[in-house]
Amino acid sequence: MKLSAKLNSPENLLLAMAFIMPLVFSVWMALLNNFVIEKAQFTGKEIGILQSLREIPGFLAFTAIYLLLFIREQKFALAALGLTAFGVAITGYFPSAIGLYVTTVIMSVGFHYFETISQSLTLQWIDKDKAAHFMGRMLSAKSIASLLAYSSIWLLMEWLSWSYQATYTLFGGLALTLTLLLALSFQQFPIEAEQEKKLILRKRYWLFYALTFFSGARRQIFVVFAGFLMVEKFHYSVADISALFLINYVFNWLFAAKIGKLIGIIGERKVLRFEYIGLIILFIAYGLAENATFAAILYVIDHLFFALAIAIKTYFQKIAKPEDIAASAGVSFSINHIAAVVIPVLLGMVWLINSSLVFYVGAGFACCSLLLSLQIPLNPSQGTELRRDEVLPVNAQ
């Protein structure tokens, strides 16, 4: 059954998929540590292997372009979303090391392929002058889904005493059903430019690749070390960390779309310059923090800054050949995951010497990003990828 013409749009499909993914993935993430310890008797060795296996499909995200030889991007995105849901749904039935390794890989393959193709479709379907605002709306939708997932877990498991198996099955099955409904309800939307079906690394996209790498490094410092700081140094409980996450999601829900709209108005260079200067200050403040409340404020601000990274994607949308977008989305995910594997290991050793040094290194990454962002022109376009390429009026800043 197809939707009405008013609802049957690429924008609504992207928003619906953006809602379903965190609805199911947040459940997997929220329950993982407790599930593997209580039901599978994991030690640090097994959880380390599991997390490494989870990142491998991110490295291989570039292979998505070869699968597009056999399946259209829209169908691919829905299939990947369904695979993620299936992987989560069966997780509770395999409470062993091997079982969890397999279900994690299944889930992760779907997750990383979906994120790659979703980014590609967004940059192809949404007009350049509306893309930043729309990506902000997508972040808001993701935050609403995450809030719903976390609150539902609390209700089902704390108050109704549901099992891990039942909770995984419910959310995985719900996401799978919703994905099937999307596949049946939305028409096949056209792609204006036929996408390249081969791996693409273009010299003129080097700035996008570099910004993507340092963005991945910055994300790892937040995901791995900022939360760890809260627990190790400031003794935050599980409830405290959960409360911080809920605050982060509420802020994204309320402000992400507005931030996206602002990016569209003032431009990528100014936004990224503001973000990286802010991150330099933020990371130095992490290193100096001695107060738990002050650290929590930094944590919330840090998470809110993620919305500004939309500007990297819209910069690429403006400079890229339309037919390069799908292939480049896969490459950018792979570049991002180079940092995801290397940074935690190296900085984990630094942490043993002095935890503050980790955040000072993060400030160094932000400095590199700031220098790179200064190369972005005021009005990026094909042929005007770098600041040196543009011809500006005399009064241009």
C-alpha positions as CSV (number, residue, x, y, z in Angstrom):
1,M,0.0,0.0,0.0
2,K,1.6,3.3,-1.2
3,L,1.4,6.5,0.8
4,S,-0.3,9.6,-0.5
5,A,1.7,11.9,-2.9
6,K,2.2,14.4,-0.1
7,L,3.8,11.9,2.3
8,N,5.5,9.8,-0.4
9,S,8.7,11.9,-0.6
10,P,12.5,11.2,-0.3
11,E,12.7,13.5,2.7
12,N,10.1,11.5,4.6
13,L,11.7,8.2,3.7
14,L,15.1,9.5,5.0
15,L,13.6,10.8,8.2
16,A,11.7,7.6,8.8
17,M,14.9,5.5,8.3
18,A,16.8,7.9,10.5
19,F,14.3,7.3,13.3
20,I,14.3,3.5,13.0
21,M,18.0,3.0,13.1
22,P,18.7,4.6,16.5
23,L,15.5,3.1,17.9
24,V,17.0,-0.4,17.5
25,F,20.7,0.4,17.7
26,S,20.4,2.3,21.0
27,V,18.8,-0.8,22.6
28,W,21.7,-2.9,21.4
29,M,24.2,-0.4,22.9
30,A,22.4,0.2,26.1
31,L,22.0,-3.5,27.0
32,L,25.4,-4.8,25.7
33,N,27.7,-4.5,28.7
34,N,25.3,-5.9,31.2
35,F,24.1,-8.7,28.9
36,V,27.6,-9.9,28.0
37,I,28.7,-9.9,31.6
38,E,25.6,-11.4,33.2
39,K,24.7,-13.9,30.5
40,A,27.9,-14.7,28.6
41,Q,30.5,-14.2,31.4
42,F,32.6,-11.8,29.3
43,T,35.9,-10.5,30.6
44,G,37.9,-7.6,29.2
45,K,39.4,-9.9,26.6
46,E,36.0,-11.0,25.0
47,I,34.5,-7.5,25.0
48,G,37.7,-6.1,23.4
49,I,37.4,-8.7,20.6
50,L,33.7,-8.0,20.2
51,Q,34.3,-4.2,19.9
52,S,37.1,-4.8,17.4
53,L,34.9,-7.1,15.3
54,R,32.1,-4.4,15.4
55,E,34.5,-1.9,13.8
56,I,35.6,-4.1,10.9
57,P,32.5,-3.5,8.8
58,G,33.2,0.3,9.2
59,F,36.6,-0.2,7.6
60,L,35.0,-2.1,4.8
61,A,32.2,0.5,4.1
62,F,33.8,1.4,0.8
63,T,32.7,-2.0,-0.5
64,A,29.2,-0.7,-0.6
65,I,29.9,0.8,-4.0
66,Y,30.5,-2.7,-5.5
67,L,27.1,-4.0,-4.2
68,L,25.4,-1.1,-6.0
69,L,26.2,-3.1,-9.2
70,F,23.4,-5.4,-8.1
71,I,21.0,-3.3,-6.1
72,R,19.7,0.2,-6.1
73,E,20.7,2.5,-3.3
74,Q,17.2,3.0,-1.9
75,K,16.6,-0.8,-1.7
76,F,20.2,-1.3,-0.4
77,A,19.5,1.2,2.5
78,L,16.3,-0.6,3.5
79,A,18.0,-4.0,3.2
80,A,20.8,-2.8,5.5
81,L,18.4,-1.3,8.0
82,G,16.5,-4.7,8.0
83,L,19.8,-6.6,8.5
84,T,20.6,-4.4,11.5
85,A,17.2,-5.0,13.0
86,F,17.6,-8.8,12.4
87,G,21.0,-8.8,14.1
88,V,19.6,-7.1,17.2
89,A,16.5,-9.3,17.3
90,I,18.5,-12.5,17.5
91,T,21.2,-11.2,19.9
92,G,19.4,-12.5,23.0
93,Y,19.2,-16.0,21.7
94,F,23.0,-16.5,21.6
95,P,24.5,-15.7,25.0
96,S,28.0,-17.1,24.3
97,A,31.2,-15.5,23.0
98,I,30.9,-17.0,19.5
99,G,27.2,-16.3,19.3
100,L,27.7,-12.7,20.3
101,Y,30.6,-12.3,17.9
102,V,28.4,-13.5,15.0
103,T,25.3,-11.5,15.9
104,T,27.4,-8.4,16.4
105,V,29.0,-8.7,13.0
106,I,25.6,-9.2,11.4
107,M,24.3,-6.1,13.1
108,S,27.4,-4.1,12.4
109,V,27.4,-4.9,8.7
110,G,23.9,-3.7,8.4
111,F,24.6,-0.6,10.5
112,H,27.6,0.6,8.6
113,Y,26.2,-0.1,5.1
114,F,23.0,1.8,6.1
115,E,24.9,4.8,7.4
116,T,27.0,4.9,4.3
117,I,24.1,4.7,1.9
118,S,21.9,7.0,4.0
119,Q,24.5,9.7,3.8
120,S,24.8,9.2,0.0
121,L,21.1,9.4,-0.6
122,T,20.8,12.5,1.6
123,L,23.4,14.3,-0.4
124,Q,21.8,13.2,-3.7
125,W,18.1,13.8,-2.9
126,I,18.3,17.0,-0.8
127,D,19.0,20.3,-2.5
128,K,22.3,22.0,-1.5
129,D,20.7,25.0,0.0
130,K,18.5,22.8,2.2
131,A,20.9,20.0,3.1
132,A,22.3,21.4,6.3
133,H,18.9,22.2,7.8
134,F,17.6,18.7,6.7
135,M,20.6,16.9,8.3
136,G,19.8,18.8,11.5
137,R,16.2,17.5,11.3
138,M,17.6,14.0,10.9
139,L,19.7,14.4,14.0
140,S,16.5,15.5,15.9
141,A,14.7,12.4,14.6
142,K,17.5,10.2,15.8
143,S,17.5,11.8,19.2
144,I,13.8,11.3,19.6
145,A,14.2,7.6,18.8
146,S,17.1,7.2,21.2
147,L,15.0,8.9,24.0
148,L,12.2,6.5,23.3
149,A,14.5,3.5,23.3
150,Y,16.2,4.4,26.6
151,S,12.9,5.2,28.4
152,S,11.3,2.0,27.1
153,I,14.2,-0.1,28.3
154,W,13.9,1.5,31.8
155,L,10.1,0.7,31.8
156,L,10.4,-2.8,30.5
157,M,13.4,-4.1,32.4
158,E,13.3,-2.1,35.6
159,W,9.5,-2.0,36.2
160,L,8.1,-5.0,34.2
161,S,11.2,-7.3,34.6
162,W,11.5,-8.2,31.0
163,S,14.4,-10.4,30.0
164,Y,17.3,-9.4,27.8
165,Q,16.1,-11.8,25.2
166,A,12.5,-10.5,25.1
167,T,13.7,-6.8,24.9
168,Y,16.1,-7.5,22.1
169,T,13.5,-9.5,20.2
170,L,10.8,-6.8,20.7
171,F,12.9,-3.9,19.4
172,G,14.6,-5.9,16.6
173,G,11.2,-7.3,15.5
174,L,9.6,-3.8,15.7
175,A,12.4,-2.2,13.6
176,L,12.2,-5.1,11.1
177,T,8.4,-4.6,10.7
178,L,8.7,-0.9,10.3
179,T,11.5,-1.3,7.7
180,L,9.2,-3.7,5.7
181,L,6.4,-1.2,5.9
182,L,8.7,1.5,4.5
183,A,9.7,-0.8,1.6
184,L,6.1,-1.4,0.8
185,S,4.8,2.1,1.3
186,F,7.4,4.4,-0.5
187,Q,7.9,4.5,-4.2
188,Q,11.3,4.1,-5.8
189,F,12.7,7.6,-6.1
190,P,14.9,8.6,-9.0
191,I,18.6,9.4,-8.7
192,E,19.6,12.4,-10.9
193,A,23.2,11.3,-11.6
194,E,24.2,7.7,-12.3
195,Q,26.7,6.8,-9.6
196,E,30.2,5.6,-10.2
197,K,30.4,1.8,-9.4
198,K,34.1,1.8,-8.5
199,L,36.4,3.0,-5.7
200,I,37.1,6.7,-6.0
201,L,39.9,8.7,-4.4
202,R,40.2,12.1,-6.0
203,K,43.1,14.5,-5.3
204,R,40.7,17.5,-5.3
205,Y,38.7,16.0,-2.4
206,W,41.8,15.8,-0.1
207,L,40.5,18.4,2.3
208,F,37.2,16.5,2.8
209,Y,39.2,13.3,3.5
210,A,41.5,15.1,6.0
211,L,38.6,16.8,7.8
212,T,36.8,13.4,8.0
213,F,39.8,11.7,9.5
214,F,40.2,14.3,12.3
215,S,36.5,14.3,12.8
216,G,36.7,10.5,13.5
217,A,39.6,11.1,15.9
218,R,37.7,13.7,17.8
219,R,34.7,11.4,18.0
220,Q,36.8,8.6,19.6
221,I,38.0,11.0,22.3
222,F,34.5,11.8,23.2
223,V,33.0,8.3,22.9
224,V,35.9,6.4,24.6
225,F,37.6,8.8,26.9
226,A,35.2,11.5,27.9
227,G,32.7,9.0,29.3
228,F,35.6,7.0,30.9
229,L,36.7,10.2,32.7
230,M,33.3,10.7,34.2
231,V,33.4,7.2,35.7
232,E,37.1,6.9,36.7
233,K,37.8,10.4,38.0
234,F,34.4,11.7,39.0
235,H,32.8,8.4,40.0
236,Y,29.6,8.8,38.0
237,S,27.2,5.9,38.3
238,V,25.3,4.1,35.5
239,A,22.3,6.2,36.4
240,D,24.4,9.4,36.2
241,I,25.9,8.5,32.8
242,S,22.4,7.6,31.5
243,A,21.1,11.0,32.7
244,L,23.9,12.7,30.7
245,F,22.9,10.8,27.6
246,L,19.3,11.8,28.0
247,I,20.3,15.4,28.4
248,N,22.4,15.1,25.2
249,Y,19.5,13.6,23.3
250,V,17.1,16.3,24.5
251,F,19.5,19.0,23.4
252,N,19.9,17.5,20.0
253,W,16.1,17.1,19.6
254,L,15.6,20.7,20.4
255,F,18.5,22.4,18.7
256,A,20.0,20.1,15.9
257,A,17.6,21.3,13.2
258,K,18.3,25.0,14.2
259,I,22.0,24.4,14.1
260,G,21.7,22.8,10.6
261,K,19.7,25.8,9.4
262,L,22.4,28.1,10.8
263,I,25.1,26.2,8.9
264,G,23.1,26.9,5.7
265,I,23.0,30.6,6.4
266,I,26.5,31.4,7.6
267,G,28.5,28.8,5.6
268,E,30.7,25.8,6.3
269,R,34.0,27.7,6.9
270,K,32.7,29.9,9.7
271,V,30.8,27.1,11.3
272,L,33.8,24.7,11.3
273,R,36.1,27.4,12.5
274,F,33.8,28.1,15.4
275,E,33.5,24.4,16.2
276,Y,37.3,23.7,16.2
277,I,38.1,26.8,18.3
278,G,35.4,25.6,20.7
279,L,36.8,22.1,20.8
280,I,40.3,23.4,21.6
281,I,39.0,25.2,24.6
282,L,36.7,22.2,25.5
283,F,39.5,19.6,25.4
284,I,41.9,21.8,27.4
285,A,39.1,22.3,30.0
286,Y,38.6,18.5,30.2
287,G,42.3,18.1,31.0
288,L,42.0,20.7,33.7
289,A,38.6,19.7,35.1
290,E,38.5,18.9,38.9
291,N,34.8,19.3,39.5
292,A,32.2,16.7,38.5
293,T,29.5,19.2,37.7
294,F,31.9,21.2,35.5
295,A,32.9,18.1,33.7
296,A,29.3,17.2,33.1
297,I,28.6,20.6,31.5
298,L,31.6,20.0,29.2
299,Y,30.3,16.6,28.3
300,V,26.9,18.0,27.2
301,I,28.5,20.9,25.2
302,D,30.9,18.4,23.6
303,H,28.0,16.3,22.4
304,L,26.1,19.4,21.1
305,F,29.1,20.3,19.0
306,F,28.7,17.1,17.0
307,A,25.8,18.7,15.1
308,L,28.3,21.2,13.7
309,A,30.1,18.4,11.8
310,I,27.1,18.5,9.4
311,A,29.2,21.2,7.7
312,I,31.8,18.7,6.5
313,K,29.1,16.8,4.6
314,T,27.5,19.9,3.1
315,Y,31.0,21.1,2.0
316,F,31.6,17.9,0.2
317,Q,28.1,18.0,-1.4
318,K,28.9,21.4,-2.9
319,I,32.4,20.4,-4.3
320,A,31.7,16.9,-5.5
321,K,30.6,15.6,-8.9
322,P,27.1,14.3,-8.4
323,E,28.1,10.9,-9.7
324,D,30.9,10.6,-7.1
325,I,28.7,10.9,-4.0
326,A,27.9,7.2,-3.4
327,A,31.5,6.0,-3.8
328,S,32.9,8.9,-1.7
329,A,30.4,8.2,1.1
330,G,31.9,4.7,1.5
331,V,35.5,6.0,1.3
332,S,34.7,8.6,4.0
333,F,33.3,6.0,6.4
334,S,36.4,3.9,5.9
335,I,38.7,6.9,6.6
336,N,36.7,7.7,9.7
337,H,37.2,4.2,11.0
338,I,40.9,4.3,10.6
339,A,40.8,6.7,13.5
340,A,38.2,4.5,15.3
341,V,40.7,1.7,15.6
342,V,44.1,3.4,16.0
343,I,43.2,6.3,18.3
344,P,41.7,4.4,21.3
345,V,44.7,2.0,21.4
346,L,47.4,4.6,21.3
347,L,45.7,7.1,23.6
348,G,44.7,4.3,26.0
349,M,48.5,3.9,26.7
350,V,48.8,7.7,27.1
351,W,45.9,7.5,29.6
352,L,48.0,5.2,31.8
353,I,50.6,8.0,32.1
354,N,48.3,11.0,32.5
355,S,44.6,11.2,31.6
356,S,44.8,14.9,31.0
357,L,47.4,14.3,28.2
358,V,44.7,12.5,26.2
359,F,42.5,15.6,26.1
360,Y,45.5,17.8,25.3
361,V,46.2,15.5,22.3
362,G,42.5,16.1,21.4
363,A,43.1,19.8,21.5
364,G,46.0,19.2,19.1
365,F,43.7,17.3,16.8
366,A,41.2,20.2,16.9
367,C,44.1,22.6,16.0
368,C,44.8,20.5,12.9
369,S,41.1,20.6,12.0
370,L,41.1,24.4,12.5
371,L,44.0,24.9,10.2
372,L,42.3,22.6,7.6
373,S,39.0,24.5,7.9
374,L,40.7,27.7,7.0
375,Q,41.2,26.2,3.5
376,I,37.5,26.0,2.9
377,P,36.2,28.8,0.5
378,L,33.4,31.0,1.5
379,N,31.3,29.6,-1.4
380,P,32.5,26.0,-2.1
381,S,31.6,24.5,-5.5
382,Q,33.1,22.3,-8.2
383,G,36.3,23.9,-9.2
384,T,36.4,26.0,-6.0
385,E,37.3,23.3,-3.5
386,L,39.9,25.4,-1.7
387,R,40.2,29.0,-0.6
388,R,43.0,29.6,-3.0
389,D,40.7,28.7,-5.9
390,E,38.0,31.4,-5.3
391,V,37.9,34.9,-6.7
392,L,36.5,37.1,-4.0
393,P,35.2,40.7,-4.1
394,V,37.4,43.3,-2.5
395,N,35.2,43.6,0.6
396,A,35.0,39.8,1.2
397,Q,36.1,38.6,4.7
